[in-house]
């Protein structure tokens, strides 16, 4: 194949991917503005609970405050 043909094919694929992402971003913005998206937070785990033993001493290992 000609080198220019390969470059054109790659550019067309990139432009198509960009168009798909722009459509998805627009859809996401619309969903957020209309309130259709539920935003939640992950539960906060307390330190020292059920952490593996190698993570319990981590602040002292790195000289943490």
Buried (B, 14 or more C-beta within 10 A) or exposed (E): EEEEEEEEEEEEEEEEEEEEEEEEEEEEEEEEEEEEEEEEEEEEEEEEEEEEEEEEEEEEEEEEE
